[in-house]
Amino acid sequence: MSPKVSVVTTVYNGEPYVDRAIPGILAQTFTDFEWVIVDDGSRDRTPEILQQLARRDHRVRVFSPGRLGITGAANYGVTQAQGEYIARQDFDDRSYPDRLRLQVELLDAHPEIGVVGGYYLLVDENRNERYVRMPPTEHAAIVSAMAKAIVYANTTTMFRRVVWSQAGGYPEVADLEDQLLWLKAAKLGWRFATVPEVVGEHFVHGASFFHRSFKYADRQRNLARVQARIIRELGLPKWMYLFALGRYVYAYSPVGLKRVFRRTLAGSQERDV
């Protein structure tokens, strides 16, 4: 019998982070899940660690297709998944015990909702910031927020597998593939929601392969282009292009000013901890 949820994780050289995703997922209060882990060509002890994990817990399924890249590995993982719902989980992030239960309950109760996120603790080691991000909970506000910033941490999202299938999977791009998937989902008529509770922790650290691969300013420019595309393709008010243009200023602003921009102009709901 297929599980209700497939947790999908991609990992490249994840040995330093074995204390995050693993205990968080295995301690979930919702237990009808499998954990699909795609080793994306790791060169450290990650393959050995994953095989030991699979031997300890039958819910863990490990795949080693070679180096596919973040997006290719994510699509590969969802292809292997058997669950009705897909929960994304980065190997260097942490989910709290009730995360899967809360998101499953919301999706079960609202068949029109295709994607659900949650509040999360953001630990930005590059800027020395710790704060809880609280994305909007209602669909219209979420779509509007997508034009201003990245609403969800991908590692805290759960979506119906049919959404991914109808959208043709994650677009084969090197960055912001989750934002483009959400755009496709919105255009298909799926609605969005947010669990109004802190469901996990998302870490930003310069040591990760992802953050070494993309210079910060380059990523901000890419995000500006995606924001503009969201505004155009979802028919949002044209004045919102100002947020995309503002992304270029944000990229070069000092940390303190970034916080002010997020919490005032962009309307980000955040709580320092």
C-alpha positions as CSV (number, residue, x, y, z in Angstrom):
1,M,0.0,0.0,0.0
2,S,1.4,3.4,-1.0
3,P,2.1,5.9,1.8
4,K,0.1,9.1,2.1
5,V,3.2,11.3,2.0
6,S,6.6,11.1,0.2
7,V,9.3,13.2,1.8
8,V,11.7,14.1,-1.0
9,T,15.3,15.2,-0.2
10,T,18.3,15.8,-2.4
11,V,21.7,15.9,-0.9
12,Y,25.2,16.6,-2.0
13,N,28.0,16.2,0.5
14,G,25.6,16.4,3.4
15,E,27.9,14.8,6.1
16,P,28.2,17.9,8.3
17,Y,24.4,18.1,8.6
18,V,23.3,14.7,9.8
19,D,21.9,16.3,13.0
20,R,19.2,18.3,11.2
21,A,16.9,16.6,8.7
22,I,17.3,13.0,9.9
23,P,16.1,13.4,13.5
24,G,13.5,15.9,12.4
25,I,11.8,13.6,9.8
26,L,12.1,10.4,11.8
27,A,10.4,12.1,14.8
28,Q,7.3,13.1,12.9
29,T,4.0,12.5,14.7
30,F,2.4,11.7,11.3
31,T,3.9,8.3,10.4
32,D,2.3,7.3,7.1
33,F,5.2,8.5,4.9
34,E,8.2,7.3,3.0
35,W,11.5,9.2,2.8
36,V,13.0,9.4,-0.7
37,I,16.6,10.6,-0.5
38,V,18.5,11.3,-3.7
39,D,22.3,11.3,-3.3
40,D,23.3,13.8,-6.0
41,G,26.9,12.4,-6.5
42,S,28.3,13.1,-3.0
43,R,32.0,12.7,-2.5
44,D,32.1,12.5,1.3
45,R,30.6,9.9,3.7
46,T,27.0,10.8,2.7
47,P,26.4,7.6,0.7
48,E,27.5,5.4,3.7
49,I,25.4,7.5,6.1
50,L,22.3,7.2,3.9
51,Q,22.7,3.4,3.5
52,Q,23.0,3.0,7.3
53,L,19.9,5.1,7.7
54,A,17.9,3.0,5.2
55,R,18.9,-0.2,7.1
56,R,17.7,1.3,10.4
57,D,14.3,2.6,9.1
58,H,12.3,0.8,6.3
59,R,10.6,4.1,5.3
60,V,13.8,5.4,4.0
61,R,14.6,4.8,0.3
62,V,18.0,5.9,-1.0
63,F,18.7,6.5,-4.7
64,S,22.1,7.3,-6.2
65,P,21.6,8.2,-9.9
66,G,24.9,10.2,-10.1
67,R,25.3,14.0,-10.4
68,L,22.1,15.5,-11.7
69,G,22.1,18.9,-10.1
70,I,19.6,20.3,-7.7
71,T,16.7,20.5,-10.0
72,G,17.4,17.2,-11.9
73,A,17.7,15.4,-8.6
74,A,14.5,16.9,-7.2
75,N,12.5,15.8,-10.3
76,Y,14.2,12.3,-10.1
77,G,13.1,12.1,-6.4
78,V,9.5,13.0,-7.1
79,T,9.4,10.5,-10.0
80,Q,10.4,7.8,-7.5
81,A,7.9,8.9,-4.9
82,Q,4.8,6.8,-4.2
83,G,2.8,9.2,-2.0
84,E,-0.2,11.4,-2.9
85,Y,1.5,14.4,-1.2
86,I,5.1,15.5,-1.7
87,A,6.9,17.1,1.3
88,R,10.2,18.7,0.4
89,Q,13.0,18.6,2.9
90,D,16.5,19.9,2.5
91,F,19.2,17.8,4.2
92,D,20.7,20.8,6.1
93,D,17.3,22.0,7.4
94,R,15.1,20.8,10.2
95,S,11.4,19.9,10.4
96,Y,9.5,20.1,13.7
97,P,7.5,16.9,14.8
98,D,4.0,18.1,13.8
99,R,5.0,19.5,10.4
100,L,3.7,16.7,8.2
101,R,0.5,16.2,10.3
102,L,-0.4,19.9,10.1
103,Q,0.1,20.1,6.3
104,V,-1.6,16.8,5.6
105,E,-4.7,17.9,7.6
106,L,-4.9,21.1,5.6
107,L,-4.6,19.4,2.2
108,D,-7.1,16.7,3.2
109,A,-9.6,19.4,4.3
110,H,-9.2,21.6,1.2
111,P,-9.0,19.7,-2.1
112,E,-8.7,23.0,-4.0
113,I,-5.4,23.7,-2.3
114,G,-2.4,22.4,-4.2
115,V,0.6,23.8,-2.3
116,V,1.0,24.5,1.4
117,G,3.8,26.1,3.3
118,G,4.3,27.1,7.0
119,Y,5.9,29.6,9.3
120,Y,9.6,28.8,9.8
121,L,12.6,29.9,11.8
122,L,15.2,31.4,9.4
123,V,18.8,31.1,10.6
124,D,20.9,33.3,8.3
125,E,24.5,32.6,9.3
126,N,25.8,35.0,6.6
127,R,24.0,38.0,8.1
128,N,23.9,36.8,11.7
129,E,20.1,37.0,11.8
130,R,17.5,34.7,13.4
131,Y,13.9,35.4,12.9
132,V,10.6,33.6,12.3
133,R,9.1,34.2,8.9
134,M,5.3,34.2,8.8
135,P,4.1,34.0,5.2
136,P,0.5,35.0,4.4
137,T,-2.1,32.3,5.0
138,E,-4.7,33.3,2.4
139,H,-4.4,32.5,-1.3
140,A,-4.7,36.0,-2.7
141,A,-2.2,37.4,-0.2
142,I,0.2,34.6,-1.0
143,V,0.1,35.2,-4.7
144,S,0.6,38.9,-4.2
145,A,3.6,38.2,-1.9
146,M,5.1,36.1,-4.7
147,A,5.6,39.3,-6.7
148,K,7.6,40.8,-3.8
149,A,9.8,38.0,-2.5
150,I,10.3,34.3,-2.0
151,V,7.2,33.4,0.1
152,Y,8.0,29.9,1.1
153,A,11.3,28.2,2.0
154,N,11.1,25.2,-0.4
155,T,12.2,22.9,2.5
156,T,8.9,23.6,4.4
157,T,6.5,23.0,1.5
158,M,4.1,20.2,0.8
159,F,2.2,19.8,-2.5
160,R,0.0,17.4,-4.2
161,R,1.9,15.1,-6.6
162,V,-0.7,15.9,-9.3
163,V,0.4,19.5,-9.2
164,W,4.0,18.6,-10.0
165,S,2.7,16.3,-12.7
166,Q,0.4,18.8,-14.3
167,A,3.1,21.5,-14.3
168,G,5.6,19.2,-16.0
169,G,7.8,19.0,-12.9
170,Y,10.4,21.5,-11.7
171,P,11.6,23.6,-14.6
172,E,15.2,22.6,-15.5
173,V,16.9,25.7,-14.3
174,A,19.8,26.1,-11.9
175,D,18.0,28.3,-9.4
176,L,14.5,29.4,-8.3
177,E,13.0,26.2,-9.7
178,D,10.5,26.1,-6.8
179,Q,9.3,29.7,-7.5
180,L,8.7,28.8,-11.2
181,L,6.8,25.6,-10.1
182,W,4.5,27.7,-7.9
183,L,3.9,30.0,-10.8
184,K,2.9,27.1,-13.0
185,A,0.6,25.8,-10.2
186,A,-1.1,29.2,-9.9
187,K,-1.7,29.4,-13.7
188,L,-3.2,25.9,-13.5
189,G,-5.8,27.2,-11.0
190,W,-4.4,25.6,-7.8
191,R,-4.7,27.5,-4.6
192,F,-2.1,28.1,-1.9
193,A,-2.2,28.1,1.9
194,T,0.1,28.4,4.9
195,V,0.0,26.5,8.2
196,P,0.1,29.4,10.7
197,E,2.6,27.6,13.0
198,V,6.3,27.2,12.9
199,V,7.0,23.9,11.2
200,G,10.7,23.9,10.9
201,E,14.1,25.7,10.6
202,H,15.8,26.9,7.4
203,F,19.5,27.6,7.5
204,V,21.3,30.0,5.1
205,H,25.1,29.4,5.2
206,G,27.9,30.3,2.9
207,A,29.4,26.8,3.2
208,S,26.6,25.1,1.3
209,F,27.3,24.1,-2.3
210,F,24.2,26.1,-3.4
211,H,25.4,29.4,-1.9
212,R,28.9,28.9,-3.3
213,S,27.5,28.3,-6.7
214,F,25.4,31.5,-7.0
215,K,26.7,34.9,-6.1
216,Y,24.2,36.8,-4.0
217,A,23.8,39.7,-6.4
218,D,23.3,37.3,-9.4
219,R,20.6,35.5,-7.5
220,Q,18.9,38.8,-6.7
221,R,18.9,39.6,-10.4
222,N,17.4,36.2,-11.2
223,L,14.8,36.7,-8.6
224,A,13.9,40.1,-10.1
225,R,13.3,38.5,-13.4
226,V,11.1,35.7,-11.9
227,Q,9.1,38.3,-9.9
228,A,8.5,40.3,-13.1
229,R,7.3,37.0,-14.8
230,I,4.9,36.3,-11.9
231,I,3.4,39.8,-12.2
232,R,3.0,39.5,-16.0
233,E,1.7,35.9,-16.2
234,L,-0.7,36.1,-13.2
235,G,-2.0,39.5,-14.3
236,L,-1.0,41.3,-11.1
237,P,-1.1,45.1,-11.1
238,K,1.6,46.7,-13.2
239,W,2.7,48.9,-10.3
240,M,4.1,45.8,-8.6
241,Y,7.0,45.8,-11.1
242,L,8.5,48.3,-8.7
243,F,9.2,45.3,-6.4
244,A,11.2,43.6,-9.1
245,L,13.1,46.8,-9.8
246,G,13.7,47.3,-6.1
247,R,15.4,43.9,-6.0
248,Y,18.5,45.5,-7.6
249,V,18.7,48.1,-4.8
250,Y,18.1,45.4,-2.2
251,A,21.0,43.3,-3.4
252,Y,23.6,46.0,-2.5
253,S,21.9,47.4,0.7
254,P,23.5,46.8,4.2
255,V,21.9,44.1,6.4
256,G,20.0,46.6,8.6
257,L,18.5,48.3,5.7
258,K,17.5,45.0,4.1
259,R,15.5,44.2,7.3
260,V,13.7,47.6,7.0
261,F,12.9,47.0,3.3
262,R,11.5,43.5,4.0
263,R,9.4,44.6,6.9
264,T,8.0,47.8,5.5
265,L,8.0,48.1,1.7
266,A,7.7,44.3,1.1
267,G,5.4,43.7,4.0
268,S,7.2,40.6,5.2
269,Q,5.8,39.4,8.5
270,E,8.8,38.5,10.7
271,R,9.5,38.0,14.4
272,D,13.0,38.2,15.8
273,V,14.1,35.5,18.2
